[in-house]
Amino acid sequence: MEIEQLLITEEKKEYKCYEELRKLINNNESFRNFLLEGCINGKITGFTEDIWEKIKNQNIRRINSFEEVFRDGANIGYCTVAAKQLSYSFENCYLCGGVLPILKGSKNCEDGSHTWLEVQNKIIDTTLMLVIDKDYAIKLGFNEQNRYNPNLDPVYLAAKEFTNDNKRRICR
């Protein structure tokens, strides 16, 4: 089975959010092998239906839906914004920053600087569109340099409340 079929659902295969993942799969054999091994051993998945449902249900300002960000590929190169927005859908998460060497030289990532979410010992990467077991992610080179618990910030909590309040949704 092709690795993309293991990570990308049929209904979302045309979404532009997968461009960076596809580029790496097609041009980096060691990355392909990392993905295959991770999928076989249950250490890597694509975004689950639960994550897509969280994305779909977010109340977001200035655009019709958070899912549009991914459909249009606007997540790529904007990992900090995408990770923070997605974090609103999780109760206990950390925003983590550091370096992911495989992204060096990609859009808005000349030096490999990167931001991701950590939820229940899993990395949720909004650029690669992957959920990776934290211990396994180290093999790819995730190098955490800072960690932020956003749930300690009252401004963040207010934004999170708005984001998850379906009564305030403008577009349904």
Secondary structure by P-SEA (a helix, b strand, c coil): cccccccccccccccccaaaaaaaaaccaaaaaaaaaaaaacccccccaaaaaaaaaccccccccaaaaaaacccccaaaaaaaaaacccccccbbbbbccccccccccccccbbbbbcccbbbbccccccccccccccccccccccccccccaaaaaaaaaaacccccccc
